[in-house]
């Protein structure tokens, strides 16, 4: 997983629901500026990236295809 893949997921999710990237960033990372920072020179920890990709995996809509070139983590047992 690299930051470009996180941004692609976020932008796809935002477009699907008609949300801003800032709103998706608030939902996924609990920080409205986090994803826009990734679009620039900001980096992130593996822990944060893992948490955000996990959020997308748990909250991805059934009617939107997950990008085939991005590995999708399994849903947690609580969500199943």
mmJSON file of the N, C-alpha and C atoms, coordinates in Angstrom:
{"data_MODEL":{"atom_site":{
"group_PDB":["ATOM","ATOM","ATOM","ATOM","ATOM","ATOM","ATOM","ATOM","ATOM","ATOM","ATOM","ATOM","ATOM","ATOM","ATOM","ATOM","ATOM","ATOM","ATOM","ATOM","ATOM","ATOM","ATOM","ATOM","ATOM","ATOM","ATOM","ATOM","ATOM","ATOM","ATOM","ATOM","ATOM","ATOM","ATOM","ATOM","ATOM","ATOM","ATOM","ATOM","ATOM","ATOM","ATOM","ATOM","ATOM","ATOM","ATOM","ATOM","ATOM","ATOM","ATOM","ATOM","ATOM","ATOM","ATOM","ATOM","ATOM","ATOM","ATOM","ATOM","ATOM","ATOM","ATOM","ATOM","ATOM","ATOM","ATOM","ATOM","ATOM","ATOM","ATOM","ATOM","ATOM","ATOM","ATOM","ATOM","ATOM","ATOM","ATOM","ATOM","ATOM","ATOM","ATOM","ATOM","ATOM","ATOM","ATOM","ATOM","ATOM","ATOM","ATOM","ATOM","ATOM","ATOM","ATOM","ATOM","ATOM","ATOM","ATOM","ATOM","ATOM","ATOM","ATOM","ATOM","ATOM","ATOM","ATOM","ATOM","ATOM","ATOM","ATOM","ATOM","ATOM","ATOM","ATOM","ATOM","ATOM","ATOM","ATOM","ATOM","ATOM","ATOM","ATOM","ATOM","ATOM","ATOM","ATOM","ATOM","ATOM","ATOM","ATOM","ATOM","ATOM","ATOM","ATOM","ATOM","ATOM","ATOM","ATOM","ATOM","ATOM","ATOM","ATOM","ATOM","ATOM","ATOM","ATOM","ATOM","ATOM","ATOM","ATOM","ATOM","ATOM","ATOM","ATOM","ATOM","ATOM","ATOM","ATOM","ATOM","ATOM","ATOM","ATOM","ATOM","ATOM","ATOM","ATOM","ATOM","ATOM","ATOM","ATOM","ATOM","ATOM","ATOM","ATOM","ATOM","ATOM","ATOM","ATOM","ATOM","ATOM","ATOM","ATOM","ATOM","ATOM","ATOM","ATOM","ATOM","ATOM","ATOM","ATOM","ATOM","ATOM","ATOM","ATOM","ATOM","ATOM","ATOM","ATOM","ATOM","ATOM","ATOM","ATOM","ATOM","ATOM","ATOM","ATOM","ATOM","ATOM","ATOM","ATOM","ATOM","ATOM","ATOM","ATOM","ATOM","ATOM","ATOM","ATOM","ATOM","ATOM","ATOM","ATOM","ATOM","ATOM","ATOM","ATOM","ATOM","ATOM","ATOM","ATOM","ATOM","ATOM","ATOM","ATOM","ATOM","ATOM","ATOM","ATOM","ATOM"],
"id":[1,2,3,4,5,6,7,8,9,10,11,12,13,14,15,16,17,18,19,20,21,22,23,24,25,26,27,28,29,30,31,32,33,34,35,36,37,38,39,40,41,42,43,44,45,46,47,48,49,50,51,52,53,54,55,56,57,58,59,60,61,62,63,64,65,66,67,68,69,70,71,72,73,74,75,76,77,78,79,80,81,82,83,84,85,86,87,88,89,90,91,92,93,94,95,96,97,98,99,100,101,102,103,104,105,106,107,108,109,110,111,112,113,114,115,116,117,118,119,120,121,122,123,124,125,126,127,128,129,130,131,132,133,134,135,136,137,138,139,140,141,142,143,144,145,146,147,148,149,150,151,152,153,154,155,156,157,158,159,160,161,162,163,164,165,166,167,168,169,170,171,172,173,174,175,176,177,178,179,180,181,182,183,184,185,186,187,188,189,190,191,192,193,194,195,196,197,198,199,200,201,202,203,204,205,206,207,208,209,210,211,212,213,214,215,216,217,218,219,220,221,222,223,224,225,226,227,228,229,230,231,232,233,234,235,236,237,238,239,240],
"type_symbol":["N","C","C","N","C","C","N","C","C","N","C","C","N","C","C","N","C","C","N","C","C","N","C","C","N","C","C","N","C","C","N","C","C","N","C","C","N","C","C","N","C","C","N","C","C","N","C","C","N","C","C","N","C","C","N","C","C","N","C","C","N","C","C","N","C","C","N","C","C","N","C","C","N","C","C","N","C","C","N","C","C","N","C","C","N","C","C","N","C","C","N","C","C","N","C","C","N","C","C","N","C","C","N","C","C","N","C","C","N","C","C","N","C","C","N","C","C","N","C","C","N","C","C","N","C","C","N","C","C","N","C","C","N","C","C","N","C","C","N","C","C","N","C","C","N","C","C","N","C","C","N","C","C","N","C","C","N","C","C","N","C","C","N","C","C","N","C","C","N","C","C","N","C","C","N","C","C","N","C","C","N","C","C","N","C","C","N","C","C","N","C","C","N","C","C","N","C","C","N","C","C","N","C","C","N","C","C","N","C","C","N","C","C","N","C","C","N","C","C","N","C","C","N","C","C","N","C","C","N","C","C","N","C","C","N","C","C","N","C","C"],
"label_atom_id":["N","CA","C","N","CA","C","N","CA","C","N","CA","C","N","CA","C","N","CA","C","N","CA","C","N","CA","C","N","CA","C","N","CA","C","N","CA","C","N","CA","C","N","CA","C","N","CA","C","N","CA","C","N","CA","C","N","CA","C","N","CA","C","N","CA","C","N","CA","C","N","CA","C","N","CA","C","N","CA","C","N","CA","C","N","CA","C","N","CA","C","N","CA","C","N","CA","C","N","CA","C","N","CA","C","N","CA","C","N","CA","C","N","CA","C","N","CA","C","N","CA","C","N","CA","C","N","CA","C","N","CA","C","N","CA","C","N","CA","C","N","CA","C","N","CA","C","N","CA","C","N","CA","C","N","CA","C","N","CA","C","N","CA","C","N","CA","C","N","CA","C","N","CA","C","N","CA","C","N","CA","C","N","CA","C","N","CA","C","N","CA","C","N","CA","C","N","CA","C","N","CA","C","N","CA","C","N","CA","C","N","CA","C","N","CA","C","N","CA","C","N","CA","C","N","CA","C","N","CA","C","N","CA","C","N","CA","C","N","CA","C","N","CA","C","N","CA","C","N","CA","C","N","CA","C","N","CA","C","N","CA","C","N","CA","C","N","CA","C","N","CA","C","N","CA","C","N","CA","C"],
"label_alt_id":[null,null,null,null,null,null,null,null,null,null,null,null,null,null,null,null,null,null,null,null,null,null,null,null,null,null,null,null,null,null,null,null,null,null,null,null,null,null,null,null,null,null,null,null,null,null,null,null,null,null,null,null,null,null,null,null,null,null,null,null,null,null,null,null,null,null,null,null,null,null,null,null,null,null,null,null,null,null,null,null,null,null,null,null,null,null,null,null,null,null,null,null,null,null,null,null,null,null,null,null,null,null,null,null,null,null,null,null,null,null,null,null,null,null,null,null,null,null,null,null,null,null,null,null,null,null,null,null,null,null,null,null,null,null,null,null,null,null,null,null,null,null,null,null,null,null,null,null,null,null,null,null,null,null,null,null,null,null,null,null,null,null,null,null,null,null,null,null,null,null,null,null,null,null,null,null,null,null,null,null,null,null,null,null,null,null,null,null,null,null,null,null,null,null,null,null,null,null,null,null,null,null,null,null,null,null,null,null,null,null,null,null,null,null,null,null,null,null,null,null,null,null,null,null,null,null,null,null,null,null,null,null,null,null,null,null,null,null,null,null],
"label_comp_id":["UNK","UNK","UNK","UNK","UNK","UNK","UNK","UNK","UNK","UNK","UNK","UNK","UNK","UNK","UNK","UNK","UNK","UNK","UNK","UNK","UNK","UNK","UNK","UNK","UNK","UNK","UNK","UNK","UNK","UNK","UNK","UNK","UNK","UNK","UNK","UNK","UNK","UNK","UNK","UNK","UNK","UNK","UNK","UNK","UNK","UNK","UNK","UNK","UNK","UNK","UNK","UNK","UNK","UNK","UNK","UNK","UNK","UNK","UNK","UNK","UNK","UNK","UNK","UNK","UNK","UNK","UNK","UNK","UNK","UNK","UNK","UNK","UNK","UNK","UNK","UNK","UNK","UNK","UNK","UNK","UNK","UNK","UNK","UNK","UNK","UNK","UNK","UNK","UNK","UNK","UNK","UNK","UNK","UNK","UNK","UNK","UNK","UNK","UNK","UNK","UNK","UNK","UNK","UNK","UNK","UNK","UNK","UNK","UNK","UNK","UNK","UNK","UNK","UNK","UNK","UNK","UNK","UNK","UNK","UNK","UNK","UNK","UNK","UNK","UNK","UNK","UNK","UNK","UNK","UNK","UNK","UNK","UNK","UNK","UNK","UNK","UNK","UNK","UNK","UNK","UNK","UNK","UNK","UNK","UNK","UNK","UNK","UNK","UNK","UNK","UNK","UNK","UNK","UNK","UNK","UNK","UNK","UNK","UNK","UNK","UNK","UNK","UNK","UNK","UNK","UNK","UNK","UNK","UNK","UNK","UNK","UNK","UNK","UNK","UNK","UNK","UNK","UNK","UNK","UNK","UNK","UNK","UNK","UNK","UNK","UNK","UNK","UNK","UNK","UNK","UNK","UNK","UNK","UNK","UNK","UNK","UNK","UNK","UNK","UNK","UNK","UNK","UNK","UNK","UNK","UNK","UNK","UNK","UNK","UNK","UNK","UNK","UNK","UNK","UNK","UNK","UNK","UNK","UNK","UNK","UNK","UNK","UNK","UNK","UNK","UNK","UNK","UNK","UNK","UNK","UNK","UNK","UNK","UNK","UNK","UNK","UNK","UNK","UNK","UNK"],
"label_asym_id":["A","A","A","A","A","A","A","A","A","A","A","A","A","A","A","A","A","A","A","A","A","A","A","A","A","A","A","A","A","A","A","A","A","A","A","A","A","A","A","A","A","A","A","A","A","A","A","A","A","A","A","A","A","A","A","A","A","A","A","A","A","A","A","A","A","A","A","A","A","A","A","A","A","A","A","A","A","A","A","A","A","A","A","A","A","A","A","A","A","A","A","A","A","A","A","A","A","A","A","A","A","A","A","A","A","A","A","A","A","A","A","A","A","A","A","A","A","A","A","A","A","A","A","A","A","A","A","A","A","A","A","A","A","A","A","A","A","A","A","A","A","A","A","A","A","A","A","A","A","A","A","A","A","A","A","A","A","A","A","A","A","A","A","A","A","A","A","A","A","A","A","A","A","A","A","A","A","A","A","A","A","A","A","A","A","A","A","A","A","A","A","A","A","A","A","A","A","A","A","A","A","A","A","A","A","A","A","A","A","A","A","A","A","A","A","A","A","A","A","A","A","A","A","A","A","A","A","A","A","A","A","A","A","A","A","A","A","A","A","A"],
"label_entity_id":["1","1","1","1","1","1","1","1","1","1","1","1","1","1","1","1","1","1","1","1","1","1","1","1","1","1","1","1","1","1","1","1","1","1","1","1","1","1","1","1","1","1","1","1","1","1","1","1","1","1","1","1","1","1","1","1","1","1","1","1","1","1","1","1","1","1","1","1","1","1","1","1","1","1","1","1","1","1","1","1","1","1","1","1","1","1","1","1","1","1","1","1","1","1","1","1","1","1","1","1","1","1","1","1","1","1","1","1","1","1","1","1","1","1","1","1","1","1","1","1","1","1","1","1","1","1","1","1","1","1","1","1","1","1","1","1","1","1","1","1","1","1","1","1","1","1","1","1","1","1","1","1","1","1","1","1","1","1","1","1","1","1","1","1","1","1","1","1","1","1","1","1","1","1","1","1","1","1","1","1","1","1","1","1","1","1","1","1","1","1","1","1","1","1","1","1","1","1","1","1","1","1","1","1","1","1","1","1","1","1","1","1","1","1","1","1","1","1","1","1","1","1","1","1","1","1","1","1","1","1","1","1","1","1","1","1","1","1","1","1"],
"label_seq_id":[1,1,1,2,2,2,3,3,3,4,4,4,5,5,5,6,6,6,7,7,7,8,8,8,9,9,9,10,10,10,11,11,11,12,12,12,13,13,13,14,14,14,15,15,15,16,16,16,17,17,17,18,18,18,19,19,19,20,20,20,21,21,21,22,22,22,23,23,23,24,24,24,25,25,25,26,26,26,27,27,27,28,28,28,29,29,29,30,30,30,31,31,31,32,32,32,33,33,33,34,34,34,35,35,35,36,36,36,37,37,37,38,38,38,39,39,39,40,40,40,41,41,41,42,42,42,43,43,43,44,44,44,45,45,45,46,46,46,47,47,47,48,48,48,49,49,49,50,50,50,51,51,51,52,52,52,53,53,53,54,54,54,55,55,55,56,56,56,57,57,57,58,58,58,59,59,59,60,60,60,61,61,61,62,62,62,63,63,63,64,64,64,65,65,65,66,66,66,67,67,67,68,68,68,69,69,69,70,70,70,71,71,71,72,72,72,73,73,73,74,74,74,75,75,75,76,76,76,77,77,77,78,78,78,79,79,79,80,80,80],
"pdbx_PDB_ins_code":[null,null,null,null,null,null,null,null,null,null,null,null,null,null,null,null,null,null,null,null,null,null,null,null,null,null,null,null,null,null,null,null,null,null,null,null,null,null,null,null,null,null,null,null,null,null,null,null,null,null,null,null,null,null,null,null,null,null,null,null,null,null,null,null,null,null,null,null,null,null,null,null,null,null,null,null,null,null,null,null,null,null,null,null,null,null,null,null,null,null,null,null,null,null,null,null,null,null,null,null,null,null,null,null,null,null,null,null,null,null,null,null,null,null,null,null,null,null,null,null,null,null,null,null,null,null,null,null,null,null,null,null,null,null,null,null,null,null,null,null,null,null,null,null,null,null,null,null,null,null,null,null,null,null,null,null,null,null,null,null,null,null,null,null,null,null,null,null,null,null,null,null,null,null,null,null,null,null,null,null,null,null,null,null,null,null,null,null,null,null,null,null,null,null,null,null,null,null,null,null,null,null,null,null,null,null,null,null,null,null,null,null,null,null,null,null,null,null,null,null,null,null,null,null,null,null,null,null,null,null,null,null,null,null,null,null,null,null,null,null],
"Cartn_x":[0.849,0.0,0.885,0.638,1.348,0.327,0.823,-0.105,-0.967,-0.479,-1.296,-2.508,-2.326,-3.448,-4.478,-4.018,-4.934,-5.729,-5.06,-5.728,-6.748,-6.397,-7.339,-8.59,-8.395,-9.543,-10.414,-9.775,-10.508,-11.271,-10.643,-11.304,-12.454,-12.288,-13.378,-14.557,-14.256,-15.294,-16.01,-15.252,-15.826,-16.733,-16.264,-17.054,-18.342,-18.252,-19.419,-20.537,-20.148,-21.128,-21.336,-20.608,-20.731,-20.175,-19.084,-18.452,-17.162,-16.717,-15.409,-14.337,-13.125,-12.0,-11.804,-12.058,-11.942,-12.923,-14.139,-15.134,-14.723,-14.282,-13.823,-12.628,-11.74,-10.575,-11.001,-12.021,-12.537,-13.094,-13.852,-14.411,-13.321,-12.42,-11.438,-10.251,-9.806,-8.576,-8.797,-10.051,-10.373,-9.584,-9.315,-8.55,-8.887,-9.605,-10.067,-8.981,-7.777,-6.676,-5.698,-5.881,-4.898,-4.732,-5.828,-5.726,-5.197,-5.592,-5.053,-3.559,-3.117,-1.685,-0.936,-1.554,-0.921,-0.768,-1.683,-1.571,-0.359,0.133,1.333,2.546,3.399,4.64,4.564,3.398,3.254,3.353,3.991,4.07,3.184,3.114,2.329,2.991,2.593,3.125,2.396,3.017,2.362,1.113,1.164,0.012,-1.188,-0.948,-2.031,-2.562,-1.682,-2.101,-2.918,-2.481,-3.203,-4.583,-4.682,-5.975,-6.921,-6.399,-7.236,-7.677,-6.783,-7.179,-8.182,-8.013,-8.987,-10.353,-10.375,-11.65,-12.329,-11.563,-12.151,-12.668,-11.919,-12.352,-13.667,-13.823,-15.035,-16.226,-15.975,-17.041,-17.259,-16.581,-16.687,-18.085,-18.74,-20.103,-20.131,-21.17,-21.309,-21.485,-22.018,-22.271,-21.132,-19.971,-18.783,-17.663,-17.125,-16.058,-14.78,-14.191,-12.887,-11.856,-10.919,-9.926,-9.152,-9.09,-8.478,-6.969,-6.333,-4.883,-4.489,-5.466,-5.192,-5.659,-4.741,-5.092,-6.095,-7.166,-8.198,-8.029,-7.861,-7.743,-9.084,-9.055,-10.314,-11.09,-12.42,-13.247,-13.006,-13.154,-12.999,-14.173,-14.007,-15.069,-16.281,-16.062,-17.164,-18.044,-17.46,-18.2,-18.876,-18.396,-18.936,-20.308],
"Cartn_y":[-1.183,0.0,1.233,2.096,3.373,4.504,5.712,6.806,7.11,6.85,7.07,6.138,4.929,3.996,4.449,4.953,5.494,6.666,7.518,8.672,8.211,7.215,6.685,6.125,5.363,4.828,5.964,6.949,8.07,8.844,9.099,9.853,9.058,7.754,6.911,6.908,6.759,6.747,8.098,9.183,10.527,10.747,10.374,10.564,9.744,8.54,7.662,8.267,8.882,9.437,10.944,11.584,13.02,13.804,13.298,13.92,14.619,15.543,16.156,15.228,15.408,14.636,14.924,16.139,16.513,15.732,15.556,14.795,13.338,12.763,11.368,11.239,12.206,12.198,12.228,12.999,13.041,11.687,11.064,9.741,8.685,8.625,7.536,7.722,8.969,9.21,10.081,10.487,11.36,12.673,13.103,14.33,14.824,15.919,16.422,16.858,17.06,17.512,16.388,15.23,14.161,13.72,13.428,12.958,14.025,15.268,16.326,16.498,16.249,16.282,15.197,14.023,12.929,13.276,14.084,14.484,15.379,15.988,16.813,15.991,16.593,15.939,15.25,15.267,14.664,13.15,12.557,11.102,10.639,9.344,8.825,7.566,7.186,5.957,4.754,3.605,2.378,2.112,2.45,2.239,3.059,4.319,5.192,4.698,4.369,3.873,2.587,1.707,0.458,0.721,1.665,2.009,2.578,3.432,4.057,3.029,2.18,1.157,0.2,-0.061,-0.886,-0.227,1.087,1.806,1.669,1.858,1.709,0.291,-0.708,-2.093,-2.36,-1.784,-1.988,-1.197,-0.065,0.856,0.989,0.168,0.262,-0.168,0.622,0.282,-0.943,-1.733,-2.966,-2.69,-1.512,-1.211,-0.457,-0.433,0.184,-0.847,-1.136,-2.136,-1.628,-2.475,-2.173,-2.292,-1.35,-1.43,-2.752,-3.43,-4.755,-4.742,-3.599,-3.535,-3.1,-2.977,-2.616,-3.77,-4.303,-5.413,-4.936,-5.698,-5.351,-6.222,-5.585,-6.389,-7.066,-8.19,-8.856,-8.026,-8.177,-7.505,-8.156,-7.344,-7.885,-8.807,-9.689,-10.596,-9.84,-8.701,-7.881,-7.367,-7.067,-6.504,-7.589,-8.807,-9.895,-10.328],
"Cartn_z":[0.0,0.0,0.0,-0.926,-0.913,-0.807,-0.62,-0.384,-1.6,-2.792,-3.986,-4.0,-3.516,-3.455,-2.415,-1.285,-0.282,-0.862,-1.588,-2.192,-3.226,-4.03,-5.022,-4.359,-3.271,-2.55,-2.021,-1.422,-0.844,-1.916,-3.036,-4.103,-4.724,-4.854,-5.37,-4.41,-3.133,-2.099,-2.075,-2.118,-2.097,-3.304,-4.484,-5.703,-5.653,-5.129,-5.058,-4.205,-3.099,-2.171,-2.32,-3.23,-3.405,-2.223,-1.646,-0.486,-0.888,-0.066,-0.281,0.276,-0.19,0.329,1.819,2.217,3.621,4.496,4.019,4.777,4.888,3.783,3.809,4.74,4.716,5.589,7.062,7.361,8.733,9.132,8.252,8.541,8.709,7.739,7.683,8.624,8.788,9.548,10.78,10.988,12.12,12.05,10.823,10.586,9.181,9.096,7.82,6.854,7.347,6.485,6.127,6.707,6.56,5.106,4.414,3.027,2.089,2.289,1.434,1.682,2.898,3.192,2.439,2.33,1.58,0.104,-0.415,-1.82,-2.037,-0.969,-1.04,-0.628,0.156,0.567,1.923,2.552,3.87,3.775,4.736,4.81,5.968,6.162,7.279,7.805,8.991,9.577,8.991,9.092,8.649,9.479,10.753,11.638,11.154,10.821,10.359,9.008,8.099,6.787,6.936,7.817,8.058,8.636,9.547,10.139,9.083,8.217,7.193,6.16,5.705,4.736,5.373,6.661,7.384,7.433,7.618,7.627,6.275,5.21,3.874,3.657,4.07,3.887,4.623,5.811,6.612,6.071,5.449,5.067,3.564,2.783,1.332,0.898,0.047,-0.377,-1.288,-1.118,-1.894,-3.385,-3.72,-5.132,-5.809,-5.177,-5.766,-5.77,-6.943,-7.04,-6.379,-5.547,-4.955,-6.074,-6.195,-7.273,-7.227,-8.35,-8.39,-8.145,-8.37,-8.171,-6.761,-5.865,-4.475,-3.593,-2.801,-1.911,-0.868,-0.719,0.265,1.492,2.652,3.875,4.189,4.86,5.203,6.225,6.191,7.187,8.545,9.586,10.936,11.232,12.214,12.602,13.121,13.746,14.264,13.141,11.994,10.88,10.026,10.143,9.317,9.738],
"occupancy":[1.0,1.0,1.0,1.0,1.0,1.0,1.0,1.0,1.0,1.0,1.0,1.0,1.0,1.0,1.0,1.0,1.0,1.0,1.0,1.0,1.0,1.0,1.0,1.0,1.0,1.0,1.0,1.0,1.0,1.0,1.0,1.0,1.0,1.0,1.0,1.0,1.0,1.0,1.0,1.0,1.0,1.0,1.0,1.0,1.0,1.0,1.0,1.0,1.0,1.0,1.0,1.0,1.0,1.0,1.0,1.0,1.0,1.0,1.0,1.0,1.0,1.0,1.0,1.0,1.0,1.0,1.0,1.0,1.0,1.0,1.0,1.0,1.0,1.0,1.0,1.0,1.0,1.0,1.0,1.0,1.0,1.0,1.0,1.0,1.0,1.0,1.0,1.0,1.0,1.0,1.0,1.0,1.0,1.0,1.0,1.0,1.0,1.0,1.0,1.0,1.0,1.0,1.0,1.0,1.0,1.0,1.0,1.0,1.0,1.0,1.0,1.0,1.0,1.0,1.0,1.0,1.0,1.0,1.0,1.0,1.0,1.0,1.0,1.0,1.0,1.0,1.0,1.0,1.0,1.0,1.0,1.0,1.0,1.0,1.0,1.0,1.0,1.0,1.0,1.0,1.0,1.0,1.0,1.0,1.0,1.0,1.0,1.0,1.0,1.0,1.0,1.0,1.0,1.0,1.0,1.0,1.0,1.0,1.0,1.0,1.0,1.0,1.0,1.0,1.0,1.0,1.0,1.0,1.0,1.0,1.0,1.0,1.0,1.0,1.0,1.0,1.0,1.0,1.0,1.0,1.0,1.0,1.0,1.0,1.0,1.0,1.0,1.0,1.0,1.0,1.0,1.0,1.0,1.0,1.0,1.0,1.0,1.0,1.0,1.0,1.0,1.0,1.0,1.0,1.0,1.0,1.0,1.0,1.0,1.0,1.0,1.0,1.0,1.0,1.0,1.0,1.0,1.0,1.0,1.0,1.0,1.0,1.0,1.0,1.0,1.0,1.0,1.0,1.0,1.0,1.0,1.0,1.0,1.0,1.0,1.0,1.0,1.0,1.0,1.0],
"B_iso_or_equiv":[0.0,0.0,0.0,0.0,0.0,0.0,0.0,0.0,0.0,0.0,0.0,0.0,0.0,0.0,0.0,0.0,0.0,0.0,0.0,0.0,0.0,0.0,0.0,0.0,0.0,0.0,0.0,0.0,0.0,0.0,0.0,0.0,0.0,0.0,0.0,0.0,0.0,0.0,0.0,0.0,0.0,0.0,0.0,0.0,0.0,0.0,0.0,0.0,0.0,0.0,0.0,0.0,0.0,0.0,0.0,0.0,0.0,0.0,0.0,0.0,0.0,0.0,0.0,0.0,0.0,0.0,0.0,0.0,0.0,0.0,0.0,0.0,0.0,0.0,0.0,0.0,0.0,0.0,0.0,0.0,0.0,0.0,0.0,0.0,0.0,0.0,0.0,0.0,0.0,0.0,0.0,0.0,0.0,0.0,0.0,0.0,0.0,0.0,0.0,0.0,0.0,0.0,0.0,0.0,0.0,0.0,0.0,0.0,0.0,0.0,0.0,0.0,0.0,0.0,0.0,0.0,0.0,0.0,0.0,0.0,0.0,0.0,0.0,0.0,0.0,0.0,0.0,0.0,0.0,0.0,0.0,0.0,0.0,0.0,0.0,0.0,0.0,0.0,0.0,0.0,0.0,0.0,0.0,0.0,0.0,0.0,0.0,0.0,0.0,0.0,0.0,0.0,0.0,0.0,0.0,0.0,0.0,0.0,0.0,0.0,0.0,0.0,0.0,0.0,0.0,0.0,0.0,0.0,0.0,0.0,0.0,0.0,0.0,0.0,0.0,0.0,0.0,0.0,0.0,0.0,0.0,0.0,0.0,0.0,0.0,0.0,0.0,0.0,0.0,0.0,0.0,0.0,0.0,0.0,0.0,0.0,0.0,0.0,0.0,0.0,0.0,0.0,0.0,0.0,0.0,0.0,0.0,0.0,0.0,0.0,0.0,0.0,0.0,0.0,0.0,0.0,0.0,0.0,0.0,0.0,0.0,0.0,0.0,0.0,0.0,0.0,0.0,0.0,0.0,0.0,0.0,0.0,0.0,0.0,0.0,0.0,0.0,0.0,0.0,0.0],
"pdbx_formal_charge":[null,null,null,null,null,null,null,null,null,null,null,null,null,null,null,null,null,null,null,null,null,null,null,null,null,null,null,null,null,null,null,null,null,null,null,null,null,null,null,null,null,null,null,null,null,null,null,null,null,null,null,null,null,null,null,null,null,null,null,null,null,null,null,null,null,null,null,null,null,null,null,null,null,null,null,null,null,null,null,null,null,null,null,null,null,null,null,null,null,null,null,null,null,null,null,null,null,null,null,null,null,null,null,null,null,null,null,null,null,null,null,null,null,null,null,null,null,null,null,null,null,null,null,null,null,null,null,null,null,null,null,null,null,null,null,null,null,null,null,null,null,null,null,null,null,null,null,null,null,null,null,null,null,null,null,null,null,null,null,null,null,null,null,null,null,null,null,null,null,null,null,null,null,null,null,null,null,null,null,null,null,null,null,null,null,null,null,null,null,null,null,null,null,null,null,null,null,null,null,null,null,null,null,null,null,null,null,null,null,null,null,null,null,null,null,null,null,null,null,null,null,null,null,null,null,null,null,null,null,null,null,null,null,null,null,null,null,null,null,null],
"auth_seq_id":[1,1,1,2,2,2,3,3,3,4,4,4,5,5,5,6,6,6,7,7,7,8,8,8,9,9,9,10,10,10,11,11,11,12,12,12,13,13,13,14,14,14,15,15,15,16,16,16,17,17,17,18,18,18,19,19,19,20,20,20,21,21,21,22,22,22,23,23,23,24,24,24,25,25,25,26,26,26,27,27,27,28,28,28,29,29,29,30,30,30,31,31,31,32,32,32,33,33,33,34,34,34,35,35,35,36,36,36,37,37,37,38,38,38,39,39,39,40,40,40,41,41,41,42,42,42,43,43,43,44,44,44,45,45,45,46,46,46,47,47,47,48,48,48,49,49,49,50,50,50,51,51,51,52,52,52,53,53,53,54,54,54,55,55,55,56,56,56,57,57,57,58,58,58,59,59,59,60,60,60,61,61,61,62,62,62,63,63,63,64,64,64,65,65,65,66,66,66,67,67,67,68,68,68,69,69,69,70,70,70,71,71,71,72,72,72,73,73,73,74,74,74,75,75,75,76,76,76,77,77,77,78,78,78,79,79,79,80,80,80],
"auth_comp_id":["UNK","UNK","UNK","UNK","UNK","UNK","UNK","UNK","UNK","UNK","UNK","UNK","UNK","UNK","UNK","UNK","UNK","UNK","UNK","UNK","UNK","UNK","UNK","UNK","UNK","UNK","UNK","UNK","UNK","UNK","UNK","UNK","UNK","UNK","UNK","UNK","UNK","UNK","UNK","UNK","UNK","UNK","UNK","UNK","UNK","UNK","UNK","UNK","UNK","UNK","UNK","UNK","UNK","UNK","UNK","UNK","UNK","UNK","UNK","UNK","UNK","UNK","UNK","UNK","UNK","UNK","UNK","UNK","UNK","UNK","UNK","UNK","UNK","UNK","UNK","UNK","UNK","UNK","UNK","UNK","UNK","UNK","UNK","UNK","UNK","UNK","UNK","UNK","UNK","UNK","UNK","UNK","UNK","UNK","UNK","UNK","UNK","UNK","UNK","UNK","UNK","UNK","UNK","UNK","UNK","UNK","UNK","UNK","UNK","UNK","UNK","UNK","UNK","UNK","UNK","UNK","UNK","UNK","UNK","UNK","UNK","UNK","UNK","UNK","UNK","UNK","UNK","UNK","UNK","UNK","UNK","UNK","UNK","UNK","UNK","UNK","UNK","UNK","UNK","UNK","UNK","UNK","UNK","UNK","UNK","UNK","UNK","UNK","UNK","UNK","UNK","UNK","UNK","UNK","UNK","UNK","UNK","UNK","UNK","UNK","UNK","UNK","UNK","UNK","UNK","UNK","UNK","UNK","UNK","UNK","UNK","UNK","UNK","UNK","UNK","UNK","UNK","UNK","UNK","UNK","UNK","UNK","UNK","UNK","UNK","UNK","UNK","UNK","UNK","UNK","UNK","UNK","UNK","UNK","UNK","UNK","UNK","UNK","UNK","UNK","UNK","UNK","UNK","UNK","UNK","UNK","UNK","UNK","UNK","UNK","UNK","UNK","UNK","UNK","UNK","UNK","UNK","UNK","UNK","UNK","UNK","UNK","UNK","UNK","UNK","UNK","UNK","UNK","UNK","UNK","UNK","UNK","UNK","UNK","UNK","UNK","UNK","UNK","UNK","UNK"],
"auth_asym_id":["A","A","A","A","A","A","A","A","A","A","A","A","A","A","A","A","A","A","A","A","A","A","A","A","A","A","A","A","A","A","A","A","A","A","A","A","A","A","A","A","A","A","A","A","A","A","A","A","A","A","A","A","A","A","A","A","A","A","A","A","A","A","A","A","A","A","A","A","A","A","A","A","A","A","A","A","A","A","A","A","A","A","A","A","A","A","A","A","A","A","A","A","A","A","A","A","A","A","A","A","A","A","A","A","A","A","A","A","A","A","A","A","A","A","A","A","A","A","A","A","A","A","A","A","A","A","A","A","A","A","A","A","A","A","A","A","A","A","A","A","A","A","A","A","A","A","A","A","A","A","A","A","A","A","A","A","A","A","A","A","A","A","A","A","A","A","A","A","A","A","A","A","A","A","A","A","A","A","A","A","A","A","A","A","A","A","A","A","A","A","A","A","A","A","A","A","A","A","A","A","A","A","A","A","A","A","A","A","A","A","A","A","A","A","A","A","A","A","A","A","A","A","A","A","A","A","A","A","A","A","A","A","A","A","A","A","A","A","A","A"],
"auth_atom_id":["N","CA","C","N","CA","C","N","CA","C","N","CA","C","N","CA","C","N","CA","C","N","CA","C","N","CA","C","N","CA","C","N","CA","C","N","CA","C","N","CA","C","N","CA","C","N","CA","C","N","CA","C","N","CA","C","N","CA","C","N","CA","C","N","CA","C","N","CA","C","N","CA","C","N","CA","C","N","CA","C","N","CA","C","N","CA","C","N","CA","C","N","CA","C","N","CA","C","N","CA","C","N","CA","C","N","CA","C","N","CA","C","N","CA","C","N","CA","C","N","CA","C","N","CA","C","N","CA","C","N","CA","C","N","CA","C","N","CA","C","N","CA","C","N","CA","C","N","CA","C","N","CA","C","N","CA","C","N","CA","C","N","CA","C","N","CA","C","N","CA","C","N","CA","C","N","CA","C","N","CA","C","N","CA","C","N","CA","C","N","CA","C","N","CA","C","N","CA","C","N","CA","C","N","CA","C","N","CA","C","N","CA","C","N","CA","C","N","CA","C","N","CA","C","N","CA","C","N","CA","C","N","CA","C","N","CA","C","N","CA","C","N","CA","C","N","CA","C","N","CA","C","N","CA","C","N","CA","C","N","CA","C","N","CA","C","N","CA","C","N","CA","C","N","CA","C","N","CA","C"],
"pdbx_PDB_model_num":[1,1,1,1,1,1,1,1,1,1,1,1,1,1,1,1,1,1,1,1,1,1,1,1,1,1,1,1,1,1,1,1,1,1,1,1,1,1,1,1,1,1,1,1,1,1,1,1,1,1,1,1,1,1,1,1,1,1,1,1,1,1,1,1,1,1,1,1,1,1,1,1,1,1,1,1,1,1,1,1,1,1,1,1,1,1,1,1,1,1,1,1,1,1,1,1,1,1,1,1,1,1,1,1,1,1,1,1,1,1,1,1,1,1,1,1,1,1,1,1,1,1,1,1,1,1,1,1,1,1,1,1,1,1,1,1,1,1,1,1,1,1,1,1,1,1,1,1,1,1,1,1,1,1,1,1,1,1,1,1,1,1,1,1,1,1,1,1,1,1,1,1,1,1,1,1,1,1,1,1,1,1,1,1,1,1,1,1,1,1,1,1,1,1,1,1,1,1,1,1,1,1,1,1,1,1,1,1,1,1,1,1,1,1,1,1,1,1,1,1,1,1,1,1,1,1,1,1,1,1,1,1,1,1,1,1,1,1,1,1]
}}}
